């Protein structure tokens, strides 16, 4: 659909790519256009009409936009999908004693306004409320709410109004944000040949390693939904950029720039596969059979795994019920 590609054209300043996955978030600078809210309402109507008529929208929009349309709460955890690198930097606040660090933070956020930097309170009298270990969770929730919602709420409200001008709200509110994205954008088609060609192997794995041969045989045998789950698990998005899997500016991105899909050997075979989404890394033990590899991958993909965490599994892994 041509319109869905044009609305993210930088010349219109309606959406802006965010994070390593280059998902499109509403551009707060769009407010400088006199008719920007009319544009967003029109886009919402286009989305509603696309679903109604069975057409697909091609661009990769942030999951928080779908959550807003569905009236779901949006906060700190959602930042990990929109901008994993920024989320990781915020995670530092939770993991450390910020009072000992003497950061001198208050409940305010700096934003650009007509070329000047202004401080916006995150709550009433926020400029006089210091961030402490006791209130840092609230601070991070409000900070992410401001970044993802409050700073662009008029635009989101117009988009939502246009969307429900066409679609019945009572029906769609039963959907999850992932289901709405699937309904609007369809299942991504993944070029496995391009995926394999641009995959990097590390720490003992090679393209002709037995486990890697099993791995790609499994991926080739899966349907598109399962492949999309794997891509989401490792990179943070189920959709392939316009440049495919290449490590180019139009390809996959990592925390430090273009970064290809990587499979890294970890030697503890009692662990489930893990992912480091900031660097597009799949941490994969060398399991002793293709069947065990399939079972362990399925558990990680359906349970969501434990990114950056430690997940262990005994030899009863293949008997675990997947829900």
Backbone bond lengths (Angstrom), bond angles and torsions (degrees), N, CA, C in turn:
res aa  C-N    CA-C-N  psi(-1)  N-CA   C-N-CA  omega(-1)  CA-C   N-CA-C  phi
1 X - - - 1.461 - - 1.521 108.54 -
2 X 1.335 116.27 118.77 1.461 121.96 -174.63 1.521 111.97 -60.52
3 X 1.331 117.91 -41.38 1.467 120.90 -177.50 1.516 110.82 -59.97
4 X 1.334 117.56 -40.43 1.463 120.87 -177.52 1.516 111.69 -64.55
5 X 1.331 117.38 -27.31 1.462 120.11 176.45 1.519 110.92 -80.81
6 X 1.318 116.20 -36.48 1.462 120.09 -175.82 1.527 112.86 -71.72
7 X 1.329 118.11 -31.95 1.470 119.25 -175.79 1.525 111.94 -66.00
8 X 1.338 117.44 -20.27 1.464 119.94 178.55 1.527 111.49 -97.65
9 X 1.319 116.91 6.79 1.463 121.06 175.38 1.527 108.98 -61.23
10 X 1.338 118.61 124.00 1.473 120.91 -177.71 1.525 113.55 -55.24
11 X 1.322 117.54 -24.35 1.462 120.76 -178.14 1.521 111.98 -63.40
12 X 1.337 116.44 -25.58 1.463 119.65 -178.20 1.528 112.41 -91.52
13 X 1.321 117.40 -15.40 1.471 123.03 176.83 1.525 113.03 55.19
14 X 1.331 117.67 32.29 1.458 121.00 178.73 1.521 111.69 -89.74
15 X 1.317 116.20 -37.98 1.461 122.12 178.74 1.523 108.62 -129.89
16 X 1.311 115.21 155.30 1.461 119.93 178.69 1.521 109.38 -136.56
17 X 1.345 118.90 140.09 1.467 120.51 178.50 1.520 110.83 -71.48
18 X 1.324 115.80 136.30 1.459 121.46 -175.90 1.516 109.27 -128.78
19 X 1.342 116.51 140.76 1.453 121.39 173.09 1.510 113.03 73.98
20 X 1.315 114.83 176.55 1.454 120.51 -175.83 1.525 112.52 -67.65
21 X 1.334 117.12 -24.55 1.458 120.13 -179.16 1.517 113.04 -85.88
22 X 1.335 116.22 -3.21 1.462 121.92 176.56 1.526 111.33 56.05
23 X 1.324 116.87 37.42 1.453 119.57 172.69 1.520 108.80 -74.48
24 X 1.322 116.41 149.51 1.459 120.29 -174.34 1.522 111.28 -92.98
25 X 1.340 115.38 122.45 1.455 123.51 176.12 1.524 107.82 -110.25
26 X 1.324 116.66 156.17 1.464 120.42 177.24 1.523 109.36 -59.36
27 X 1.306 116.74 134.14 1.461 122.95 -178.88 1.526 109.14 -86.65
28 X 1.328 116.78 117.61 1.468 120.27 -179.49 1.527 111.64 -62.95
29 X 1.331 116.95 -24.86 1.471 120.68 179.91 1.523 112.50 -72.27
30 X 1.325 116.97 -9.17 1.468 119.26 179.36 1.524 111.67 -63.66
31 X 1.329 116.98 -20.33 1.470 120.56 -178.38 1.528 112.24 -64.05
32 X 1.319 117.09 -15.42 1.460 120.14 179.38 1.533 111.90 -78.13
33 X 1.348 116.41 -7.34 1.465 120.38 173.28 1.531 108.50 -91.44
34 X 1.302 116.96 133.05 1.466 120.53 -173.32 1.528 113.21 -64.35
35 X 1.329 117.99 -30.46 1.467 120.39 -176.31 1.533 112.10 -111.51
36 X 1.324 116.81 24.93 1.467 118.57 -172.69 1.527 112.41 -63.54
37 X 1.326 118.52 -34.65 1.463 119.84 -179.21 1.532 111.08 -68.20
38 X 1.315 116.76 -32.78 1.470 119.98 174.72 1.526 110.64 -64.92
39 X 1.330 115.98 -37.92 1.464 119.98 178.51 1.529 110.76 -63.40
40 X 1.340 115.92 -44.10 1.462 118.88 -178.23 1.529 111.21 -67.29
41 X 1.318 116.76 -36.27 1.467 118.30 176.96 1.530 109.93 -65.72
42 X 1.316 116.16 -38.33 1.465 120.18 177.28 1.528 110.48 -62.81
43 X 1.336 116.43 -43.62 1.469 120.11 179.20 1.521 110.13 -61.36
44 X 1.335 117.20 -41.82 1.454 120.75 177.34 1.518 111.76 -59.22
45 X 1.315 116.55 -40.72 1.462 120.36 178.09 1.524 111.32 -66.83
46 X 1.325 116.34 -37.93 1.470 120.14 176.95 1.523 109.84 -61.82
47 X 1.336 116.98 -43.48 1.464 120.13 178.72 1.528 110.83 -62.37
48 X 1.327 116.04 -45.64 1.457 119.32 179.17 1.520 111.92 -61.77
49 X 1.322 116.29 -42.68 1.463 121.13 179.02 1.524 111.12 -65.35
50 X 1.339 116.56 -36.71 1.470 120.60 178.99 1.525 110.48 -61.83
51 X 1.333 116.67 -45.44 1.464 120.07 178.41 1.528 110.16 -64.83
52 X 1.317 115.96 -44.61 1.469 121.41 -177.41 1.527 111.23 -60.19
53 X 1.331 116.44 -38.89 1.469 120.81 -176.24 1.524 113.58 -96.47
54 X 1.338 117.20 -2.38 1.455 119.97 177.46 1.508 115.24 81.84
55 X 1.343 117.13 21.14 1.462 120.53 174.92 1.528 109.52 -94.09
56 X 1.337 116.31 161.28 1.456 121.17 -177.81 1.521 111.30 -112.89
57 X 1.320 115.35 144.82 1.459 123.15 174.89 1.517 107.64 -93.96
58 X 1.324 117.87 133.62 1.461 120.81 -169.30 1.522 114.45 -90.67
59 X 1.314 119.14 -28.24 1.464 120.50 -172.04 1.526 111.67 -75.88
60 X 1.327 114.78 157.65 1.461 122.53 -174.79 1.531 109.37 -99.60
61 X 1.329 117.35 95.00 1.457 121.31 -176.53 1.526 110.85 -92.99
62 X 1.328 115.68 154.79 1.463 121.81 -178.42 1.523 110.62 -64.53
63 X 1.329 115.64 143.69 1.465 120.84 -178.86 1.520 112.09 -61.95
64 X 1.340 117.25 -26.56 1.460 120.01 -178.98 1.529 111.97 -65.63
65 X 1.320 117.51 -27.88 1.465 119.94 176.75 1.523 109.89 -65.01
66 X 1.325 116.43 -43.27 1.461 119.84 178.17 1.524 110.63 -66.01
67 X 1.323 117.15 -38.71 1.461 120.27 178.34 1.525 110.60 -63.01
68 X 1.316 116.73 -38.69 1.464 119.64 179.71 1.528 110.24 -66.13
69 X 1.314 116.97 -41.68 1.460 120.05 177.68 1.521 111.17 -60.23
70 X 1.328 116.26 -31.95 1.463 121.58 -177.41 1.525 112.61 -94.65
71 X 1.332 116.13 6.58 1.468 122.42 176.84 1.525 112.35 60.02
72 X 1.333 116.21 38.82 1.458 121.55 174.89 1.525 109.49 -92.88
73 X 1.329 116.00 152.65 1.462 120.22 176.76 1.525 109.83 -67.29
74 X 1.321 116.18 142.99 1.464 122.71 -179.87 1.519 108.30 -127.09
75 X 1.330 116.76 131.00 1.459 119.47 -178.02 1.513 113.02 -159.42
76 X 1.318 115.89 -149.07 1.463 123.18 -172.42 1.525 112.69 -55.76
77 X 1.325 117.08 -46.63 1.465 120.06 -176.09 1.526 112.28 -62.58
78 X 1.317 117.22 -30.00 1.466 120.31 -178.91 1.521 112.32 -69.69
79 X 1.316 116.77 -24.42 1.461 119.59 179.43 1.525 111.35 -62.45
80 X 1.331 117.24 -26.86 1.466 120.09 -179.13 1.523 111.59 -64.55
81 X 1.328 117.91 -27.94 1.463 120.92 179.06 1.522 111.82 -87.86
82 X 1.327 115.83 -31.54 1.463 119.17 -178.94 1.522 111.29 -79.91
83 X 1.329 115.94 -46.99 1.469 121.27 -177.33 1.525 108.69 -145.28
84 X 1.356 117.79 83.62 1.462 121.52 -176.06 1.523 113.66 -57.85
85 X 1.319 117.66 -34.50 1.463 120.50 -178.48 1.522 110.24 -67.83
86 X 1.316 117.04 -46.30 1.465 120.66 177.95 1.521 110.18 -63.71
87 X 1.326 116.87 -40.02 1.464 120.96 178.09 1.522 110.91 -60.50
88 X 1.330 116.63 -40.71 1.468 120.11 179.01 1.520 111.29 -63.64
89 X 1.320 116.93 -37.27 1.467 119.62 178.31 1.522 110.77 -67.69
90 X 1.328 117.09 -35.27 1.466 120.27 177.07 1.524 111.25 -71.42
91 X 1.334 116.16 -31.52 1.461 120.09 179.18 1.522 111.02 -59.61
92 X 1.322 116.41 -27.40 1.466 120.72 178.64 1.524 110.80 -56.80
93 X 1.318 116.73 -37.23 1.463 120.58 -179.75 1.526 111.16 -62.32
94 X 1.320 116.65 -37.62 1.458 120.49 -179.57 1.518 111.79 -73.65
95 X 1.317 116.43 -31.28 1.461 120.91 -173.80 1.523 113.84 -89.23
96 X 1.325 117.35 -6.55 1.460 119.97 -174.30 1.525 111.90 -131.29
97 X 1.319 114.06 162.07 1.465 121.92 177.20 1.523 107.98 -81.59
98 X 1.322 117.00 99.87 1.459 119.49 -174.99 1.523 112.01 -75.55
99 X 1.330 116.75 -20.92 1.461 118.75 177.49 1.526 110.13 -71.18
100 X 1.332 116.02 -38.65 1.464 119.63 177.63 1.524 110.69 -67.36
101 X 1.333 116.15 -30.86 1.463 119.89 179.39 1.524 112.27 -74.29
102 X 1.338 115.93 -15.53 1.471 121.62 176.86 1.532 110.95 51.92
103 X 1.334 115.59 58.23 1.462 121.08 -176.31 1.527 113.39 -82.94
104 X 1.317 116.25 -15.40 1.471 120.95 178.33 1.531 110.99 55.14
105 X 1.340 115.71 50.68 1.460 121.75 179.47 1.520 110.77 -97.01
106 X 1.327 115.04 147.26 1.461 121.15 176.20 1.529 108.87 -129.38
107 X 1.316 115.87 168.93 1.460 121.07 -177.68 1.530 110.98 -76.78
108 X 1.320 115.19 62.83 1.460 122.09 177.07 1.526 108.29 -139.46
109 X 1.312 115.83 159.90 1.456 121.67 175.42 1.518 108.09 -133.72
110 X 1.316 115.82 141.88 1.462 119.92 178.81 1.527 109.84 -90.10
111 X 1.328 115.30 132.61 1.457 121.39 178.19 1.523 109.54 -134.92
112 X 1.322 114.32 153.64 1.462 119.11 178.03 1.524 110.04 -87.25
113 X 1.301 116.72 133.16 1.455 122.52 -179.88 1.520 108.77 -137.17
114 X 1.340 116.00 106.99 1.468 121.79 -179.98 1.534 111.86 53.05
115 X 1.335 115.58 45.00 1.453 120.77 175.99 1.508 115.21 84.90
116 X 1.321 117.69 -4.07 1.466 121.49 179.23 1.525 109.65 -115.13
117 X 1.328 116.02 152.68 1.453 121.97 177.16 1.522 108.84 -93.22
118 X 1.325 115.79 123.94 1.462 121.03 179.05 1.521 109.14 -121.41
119 X 1.323 116.04 154.07 1.455 121.65 177.64 1.525 109.18 -99.22
120 X 1.327 115.53 126.67 1.458 121.91 -179.35 1.524 108.61 -111.97
121 X 1.336 119.09 120.97 1.468 121.20 178.47 1.525 110.62 -64.46
122 X 1.324 116.27 138.70 1.456 121.36 177.77 1.522 111.61 -83.93
123 X 1.312 117.13 -16.26 1.453 123.61 175.50 1.519 107.59 -155.17
124 X 1.302 117.67 172.33 1.460 120.98 -179.20 1.527 110.33 -59.06
125 X 1.324 115.57 130.12 1.471 122.68 -178.18 1.528 111.88 62.10
126 X 1.333 116.68 25.96 1.460 120.39 -177.74 1.510 113.97 -59.73
127 X 1.328 116.64 -29.01 1.458 120.24 -179.17 1.525 112.55 -66.70
128 X 1.319 117.40 -14.10 1.467 120.71 179.69 1.527 112.53 -113.06
129 X 1.339 116.99 4.99 1.468 121.02 179.72 1.521 108.93 -104.27
130 X 1.306 116.94 113.63 1.463 122.12 -177.76 1.530 109.86 -79.22
131 X 1.322 116.22 142.93 1.462 121.29 177.47 1.525 108.93 -80.29
132 X 1.329 116.12 126.14 1.464 122.59 -179.60 1.527 109.25 -124.64
133 X 1.319 115.36 176.41 1.458 119.36 176.15 1.526 111.29 -63.52
134 X 1.316 116.68 -28.63 1.464 120.75 -178.40 1.525 112.80 -75.85
135 X 1.321 117.37 -31.79 1.472 118.77 -175.77 1.528 113.81 -113.85
136 X 1.335 117.62 9.61 1.469 119.47 -175.59 1.532 112.53 -66.74
137 X 1.351 117.42 -29.55 1.462 118.89 176.64 1.528 110.49 -63.68
138 X 1.330 116.06 -43.53 1.461 120.02 177.66 1.528 110.40 -63.14
139 X 1.316 116.23 -41.30 1.466 121.01 179.34 1.526 111.27 -58.53
140 X 1.328 116.80 -46.44 1.462 120.41 -178.03 1.524 111.48 -67.71
141 X 1.327 117.06 -38.61 1.464 119.74 177.27 1.527 110.79 -62.50
142 X 1.328 116.38 -45.12 1.462 120.31 -179.72 1.527 111.49 -68.13
143 X 1.330 115.81 -36.82 1.462 120.18 178.69 1.527 110.74 -62.03
144 X 1.333 116.32 -47.01 1.466 120.22 -179.48 1.526 111.10 -69.81
145 X 1.316 116.58 -35.63 1.458 119.72 176.44 1.527 110.67 -62.26
146 X 1.328 115.91 -38.87 1.463 119.87 177.91 1.524 110.82 -66.74
147 X 1.334 116.31 -46.06 1.462 120.48 -177.53 1.530 111.72 -65.32
148 X 1.337 116.24 -41.32 1.458 120.36 -171.03 1.526 113.88 -93.13
149 X 1.335 117.07 -25.68 1.465 119.68 -173.31 1.522 112.98 -125.83
150 X 1.326 116.74 -65.47 1.464 120.83 -168.98 1.529 112.97 -58.34
151 X 1.319 117.44 -36.91 1.471 120.06 -176.95 1.525 112.80 -69.33
152 X 1.342 116.06 -18.38 1.475 119.90 -179.47 1.530 110.92 -130.58
153 X 1.320 117.28 24.45 1.469 119.65 -174.06 1.527 113.86 -62.83
154 X 1.329 120.56 -40.28 1.471 118.29 177.28 1.527 112.62 -58.68
155 X 1.335 116.06 -39.60 1.466 119.81 178.72 1.531 110.67 -66.25
156 X 1.339 116.08 -44.22 1.460 120.17 179.23 1.526 111.22 -63.10
157 X 1.323 116.46 -39.65 1.467 119.93 178.99 1.528 111.07 -63.72
158 X 1.325 116.81 -39.46 1.466 120.27 178.91 1.526 110.77 -68.42
159 X 1.330 116.59 -41.37 1.461 121.20 177.13 1.529 110.10 -60.28
160 X 1.319 115.77 -45.18 1.466 121.33 179.86 1.526 111.18 -64.10
161 X 1.334 116.76 -42.69 1.465 120.21 179.75 1.521 111.03 -61.35
162 X 1.331 116.60 -44.15 1.457 120.09 178.84 1.515 112.41 -64.74
163 X 1.328 115.92 -39.05 1.460 121.27 -179.66 1.523 110.42 -60.95
164 X 1.334 115.94 -45.76 1.463 119.76 -177.65 1.528 112.94 -85.56
165 X 1.326 117.08 -2.13 1.465 119.19 165.79 1.524 110.05 -63.71
166 X 1.326 115.74 -27.66 1.466 121.62 -175.34 1.530 112.06 -105.81
167 X 1.327 116.61 -45.27 1.459 121.25 -172.34 1.529 111.77 -97.17
168 X 1.338 118.22 146.65 1.469 121.55 176.48 1.527 110.89 -73.67
169 X 1.317 116.81 116.57 1.456 121.09 -173.62 1.525 112.37 -64.74
170 X 1.331 117.69 -38.14 1.461 120.23 -175.92 1.523 111.90 -63.24
171 X 1.322 116.78 -27.43 1.468 120.37 178.63 1.526 110.82 -78.95
172 X 1.325 117.15 -46.68 1.464 120.99 -174.05 1.520 113.07 -71.86
173 X 1.324 118.47 -25.62 1.463 120.06 -178.88 1.525 112.26 -65.56
174 X 1.316 117.46 -10.98 1.461 121.38 177.03 1.532 111.56 -81.84
175 X 1.326 116.80 -11.40 1.461 121.29 -176.89 1.526 110.61 -84.58
176 X 1.335 116.20 156.64 1.462 121.61 167.20 1.525 107.76 -87.92
177 X 1.336 116.11 167.35 1.463 118.54 179.49 1.527 111.61 -64.28
178 X 1.336 117.40 -34.57 1.464 119.76 178.70 1.529 111.04 -68.04
179 X 1.323 115.87 -38.00 1.465 119.60 178.48 1.527 111.12 -67.67
180 X 1.343 116.28 -38.23 1.463 119.16 177.93 1.526 110.65 -66.02
181 X 1.333 116.85 -40.37 1.464 120.03 177.36 1.524 110.33 -61.52
182 X 1.321 116.02 -42.21 1.466 120.16 179.13 1.526 110.59 -63.48
183 X 1.331 116.38 -39.93 1.458 121.19 179.59 1.524 111.02 -65.80
184 X 1.327 116.14 -38.99 1.464 121.00 -176.17 1.526 112.77 -83.33
185 X 1.332 116.01 -39.27 1.467 120.33 -172.17 1.523 113.72 -107.31
186 X 1.328 116.73 -16.52 1.449 119.39 -179.06 1.522 112.05 80.13
187 X 1.316 115.19 174.06 1.451 120.99 178.42 1.525 109.50 -79.30
188 X 1.330 117.32 127.74 1.463 119.05 -179.93 1.520 111.53 -65.92
189 X 1.317 116.23 140.41 1.456 121.16 174.50 1.520 108.37 -93.50
190 X 1.311 116.46 122.55 1.460 121.78 -174.34 1.526 109.54 -108.14
191 X 1.305 115.89 125.84 1.460 122.66 179.14 1.527 108.14 -81.98
192 X 1.328 116.73 101.13 1.464 120.68 -175.70 1.525 111.10 -66.14
193 X 1.317 118.02 -36.51 1.467 120.57 179.17 1.525 110.45 -61.23
194 X 1.325 116.99 -43.60 1.466 121.68 177.67 1.519 110.41 -65.51
195 X 1.327 116.77 -39.05 1.465 122.78 178.70 1.524 110.05 -60.20
196 X 1.331 116.56 -50.77 1.462 121.04 -179.08 1.527 111.74 -64.39
197 X 1.309 116.04 -42.43 1.466 120.59 -176.82 1.524 111.85 -62.85
198 X 1.321 117.16 -32.85 1.462 121.19 -175.72 1.523 113.55 -103.38
199 X 1.322 116.93 9.67 1.464 120.59 178.20 1.530 110.13 -79.61
200 X 1.324 116.15 140.36 1.460 121.72 175.91 1.530 109.40 -108.74
201 X 1.336 116.07 139.20 1.458 121.97 -178.60 1.521 108.98 -114.57
202 X 1.339 116.34 137.24 1.461 119.68 -174.87 1.530 111.32 -139.17
203 X 1.326 113.82 163.66 1.475 123.29 173.32 1.527 112.96 59.74
204 X 1.311 116.82 35.02 1.457 119.60 175.05 1.514 114.76 112.95
205 X 1.305 117.44 -14.73 1.461 119.74 176.23 1.530 110.68 -84.87
206 X 1.318 115.71 147.26 1.463 122.94 172.44 1.526 107.27 -136.91
207 X 1.307 116.38 169.03 1.461 120.14 -178.06 1.523 112.22 -61.24
208 X 1.347 116.94 -28.77 1.460 119.52 -178.40 1.525 113.04 -101.95
209 X 1.338 117.79 12.41 1.466 121.10 174.43 1.530 108.49 -65.71
210 X 1.322 116.80 142.72 1.463 121.17 -175.75 1.527 112.14 -55.40
211 X 1.334 117.02 -42.99 1.465 120.50 -178.77 1.526 110.90 -65.73
212 X 1.340 116.27 -35.80 1.461 119.13 177.83 1.527 111.24 -69.69
213 X 1.303 117.91 -35.49 1.463 120.42 175.86 1.522 109.94 -63.67
214 X 1.348 116.87 -42.71 1.466 120.84 176.10 1.527 110.41 -61.47
215 X 1.326 114.93 -44.30 1.463 120.53 -176.65 1.524 110.99 -57.11
216 X 1.328 117.05 -50.09 1.459 119.75 -176.86 1.523 111.93 -72.12
217 X 1.331 117.03 -29.61 1.465 119.26 173.90 1.524 110.60 -62.80
218 X 1.343 115.33 -39.77 1.465 119.41 177.62 1.527 111.20 -65.51
219 X 1.331 116.07 -47.60 1.466 120.21 -178.98 1.530 110.53 -58.78
220 X 1.323 116.34 -41.34 1.466 120.15 179.97 1.527 111.81 -67.44
221 X 1.332 116.70 -27.85 1.468 120.13 -178.96 1.525 112.67 -83.46
222 X 1.338 116.85 -16.92 1.464 121.06 -178.07 1.527 111.60 -75.23
223 X 1.331 115.00 159.64 1.461 119.65 170.85 1.528 109.12 -83.06
224 X 1.333 116.66 175.44 1.467 120.72 -175.89 1.527 111.92 -63.11
225 X 1.319 116.92 -33.88 1.468 119.61 -179.32 1.524 110.95 -62.83
226 X 1.326 116.98 -44.65 1.461 120.59 -179.15 1.529 110.74 -67.64
227 X 1.321 117.32 -39.49 1.467 120.13 177.34 1.525 110.46 -62.94
228 X 1.336 115.89 -40.62 1.466 120.03 178.51 1.519 110.93 -64.04
229 X 1.335 117.38 -36.52 1.467 120.86 177.21 1.527 110.61 -62.87
230 X 1.325 116.74 -42.06 1.459 120.62 178.43 1.523 110.60 -63.42
231 X 1.314 116.50 -45.76 1.461 120.35 179.78 1.526 110.68 -62.49
232 X 1.333 117.28 -41.30 1.466 122.10 177.89 1.523 110.23 -62.80
233 X 1.328 116.85 -42.57 1.461 122.75 -177.73 1.522 111.55 -61.18
234 X 1.320 116.86 -39.99 1.465 120.71 -173.64 1.525 112.53 -90.80
235 X 1.320 117.78 -38.52 1.470 120.33 -173.31 1.517 114.05 -107.05
236 X 1.334 117.73 -15.84 1.458 120.42 -178.70 1.514 113.32 94.07
237 X 1.327 117.84 -4.48 1.462 120.94 177.74 1.521 109.26 -141.71
238 X 1.322 115.79 145.52 1.465 120.09 -179.88 1.518 112.06 -89.57
239 X 1.326 116.85 1.27 1.458 120.70 -175.21 1.528 111.54 -115.06
240 X 1.306 114.94 144.06 1.461 121.32 -178.18 1.524 108.92 -89.85
241 X 1.338 118.28 132.65 1.469 120.24 177.79 1.527 111.44 -61.52
242 X 1.323 115.73 167.98 1.465 120.28 -177.54 1.521 112.22 -60.63
243 X 1.333 117.40 -27.97 1.454 120.97 179.87 1.510 113.89 -86.77
244 X 1.336 116.93 8.84 1.451 120.54 179.73 1.519 112.34 70.74
245 X 1.330 116.01 -148.96 1.459 121.32 -176.47 1.524 113.09 -90.19
246 X 1.307 117.38 4.26 1.460 120.25 -179.18 1.516 110.85 -67.33
247 X 1.309 116.14 151.80 1.459 121.01 177.41 1.507 111.16 -86.00
248 X 1.331 116.34 58.15 1.460 121.88 -179.59 1.519 109.11 -117.65
249 X 1.319 116.15 177.70 1.462 120.39 -179.48 1.521 111.62 -61.99
250 X 1.340 117.82 -27.29 1.455 120.62 178.62 1.527 111.96 -98.03
251 X 1.332 117.06 3.44 1.453 120.60 -178.61 1.517 112.06 -100.79
252 X 1.335 116.01 -155.99 1.460 120.80 179.67 1.523 110.44 -64.46
253 X 1.339 114.80 144.44 1.458 120.94 179.89 1.519 110.24 -117.15
254 X 1.346 115.16 147.77 1.448 121.90 170.77 1.508 109.68 -119.24
255 X 1.320 116.98 -172.08 1.459 121.17 -176.31 1.521 112.30 -64.25
256 X 1.331 116.69 -27.24 1.463 120.18 -175.67 1.526 113.03 -108.50
257 X 1.331 116.73 11.15 1.457 120.10 -179.57 1.518 110.92 128.19
258 X 1.333 118.50 -159.96 1.463 121.29 179.12 1.527 111.09 -54.83
259 X 1.310 116.70 131.95 1.466 121.14 -176.34 1.528 109.02 -149.71
260 X 1.320 116.36 123.61 1.455 120.31 -178.94 1.531 111.57 -75.78
261 X 1.313 115.53 166.59 1.458 122.96 173.70 1.528 107.70 -66.84
262 X 1.338 116.82 128.36 1.461 120.94 -175.27 1.527 110.62 -126.02
263 X 1.312 116.12 140.56 1.465 121.64 174.25 1.523 107.57 -117.48
264 X 1.322 116.11 119.88 1.462 122.33 -174.29 1.524 109.55 -114.58
265 X 1.305 115.99 131.20 1.461 120.81 -179.93 1.523 110.34 -77.89
266 X 1.326 116.41 127.00 1.466 122.61 170.19 1.523 106.23 -119.33
267 X 1.316 117.10 140.33 1.462 119.47 -163.50 1.521 114.76 -91.31
268 X 1.317 118.69 -8.14 1.460 121.07 -179.53 1.525 109.29 -85.99
269 X 1.323 116.27 102.43 1.461 120.14 -176.40 1.522 113.07 -79.09
270 X 1.347 117.88 2.88 1.464 120.15 171.95 1.522 111.29 -87.27
271 X 1.329 116.35 -2.74 1.461 120.48 179.78 1.521 111.13 -92.90
272 X 1.318 114.40 148.50 1.460 119.25 169.68 1.525 109.41 -78.56
273 X 1.309 118.23 158.07 1.468 119.89 172.69 1.525 110.41 -57.12
274 X 1.316 115.67 139.65 1.458 121.85 178.53 1.527 109.05 -124.82
275 X 1.332 115.55 169.73 1.460 119.56 179.26 1.515 110.71 -138.54
276 X 1.312 114.91 144.91 1.462 122.68 171.11 1.525 105.67 -115.03
277 X 1.335 115.73 93.06 1.463 119.75 -172.12 1.520 113.39 -66.60
278 X 1.336 117.24 -22.54 1.469 118.92 179.79 1.523 111.75 -65.51
279 X 1.339 116.43 -23.70 1.463 119.98 -176.44 1.530 112.49 -126.05
280 X 1.340 117.10 13.58 1.474 121.85 178.30 1.523 111.75 56.55
281 X 1.322 116.35 43.88 1.464 121.69 -175.45 1.531 111.36 -109.51
282 X 1.316 115.94 129.29 1.454 122.90 170.54 1.522 107.81 -102.92
283 X 1.324 116.65 117.55 1.462 122.18 179.83 1.520 107.23 -94.58
284 X 1.323 115.95 107.21 1.459 121.05 -167.60 1.525 111.66 -124.68
285 X 1.342 117.86 117.80 1.467 120.48 175.79 1.531 111.20 -70.18
286 X 1.330 117.39 155.18 1.468 120.99 177.96 1.530 110.63 -84.24
287 X 1.307 117.57 79.66 1.461 121.53 -178.49 1.527 110.60 -62.56
288 X 1.328 114.81 156.70 1.464 119.35 -170.81 1.526 113.85 -86.30
289 X 1.321 117.95 -1.06 1.460 119.56 177.50 1.527 110.03 -154.82
290 X 1.292 115.28 157.25 1.466 120.65 178.26 1.522 110.43 -65.16
291 X 1.348 116.53 -34.72 1.457 120.74 -179.32 1.523 111.23 -66.28
292 X 1.320 116.58 -40.11 1.466 119.32 179.52 1.525 110.49 -70.59
293 X 1.316 116.79 -38.18 1.461 120.46 175.37 1.527 109.91 -58.79
294 X 1.324 117.04 -44.74 1.463 121.02 -179.63 1.520 111.34 -62.61
295 X 1.334 116.92 -42.93 1.462 120.93 -178.81 1.519 111.86 -65.55
296 X 1.328 116.27 -44.30 1.464 120.23 -178.10 1.529 111.42 -67.71
297 X 1.317 116.62 -39.47 1.463 119.42 176.17 1.523 110.85 -62.97
298 X 1.325 116.46 -42.47 1.464 120.17 -178.92 1.520 111.30 -61.86
299 X 1.329 117.21 -41.46 1.465 120.37 179.38 1.519 110.54 -62.98
300 X 1.322 116.74 -46.28 1.470 119.83 -179.83 1.523 111.51 -63.34
301 X 1.319 117.08 -41.44 1.459 120.00 -176.24 1.521 112.12 -72.44
302 X 1.318 117.64 -39.22 1.462 119.64 -178.06 1.521 112.51 -82.53
303 X 1.332 117.01 -29.89 1.462 119.77 177.76 1.514 111.92 -87.65
304 X 1.320 117.24 -8.68 1.457 120.48 -179.24 1.498 113.23 87.89
305 X 1.358 117.27 -3.59 1.457 119.76 179.07 1.504 111.67 62.76
306 X 1.317 115.57 -159.62 1.458 121.50 178.55 1.508 107.48 -147.58
307 X 1.334 116.23 83.74 1.450 121.59 -176.11 1.517 110.10 -61.19
308 X 1.329 116.91 131.46 1.453 125.94 -178.26 1.529 112.61 69.47
309 X 1.336 118.55 -5.14 1.455 120.04 -176.74 1.507 111.05 -99.35
310 X 1.319 115.59 -173.42 1.449 121.35 178.57 1.515 108.28 -115.65
311 X 1.329 116.39 119.10 1.442 120.99 178.65 1.521 107.82 -120.42
312 X 1.328 116.76 130.35 1.445 120.98 -178.94 1.524 109.52 -120.97
313 X 1.318 115.05 152.57 1.448 119.06 -178.48 1.520 108.45 -146.41
314 X 1.325 116.10 137.96 1.449 120.71 178.37 1.509 110.84 -87.75
315 X 1.315 115.25 -170.69 1.457 118.62 -176.78 1.523 112.26 -76.58
316 X 1.344 117.30 -0.39 1.453 120.48 176.48 1.518 111.79 -87.63
317 X 1.333 116.50 9.06 1.458 120.56 -174.33 1.522 113.17 -55.64
318 X 1.323 117.26 -38.11 1.460 119.25 -174.53 1.523 112.27 -71.48
319 X 1.332 118.27 -11.84 1.456 120.33 -179.54 1.517 112.07 -97.40
320 X 1.331 117.56 -2.17 1.464 120.82 -179.06 1.522 109.99 -67.61
321 X 1.315 116.38 135.00 1.454 121.21 178.31 1.509 110.20 -80.30
322 X 1.324 117.17 128.62 1.457 122.18 177.64 1.513 108.95 -94.10
323 X 1.327 116.06 127.75 1.461 120.94 -178.24 1.519 110.00 -109.12
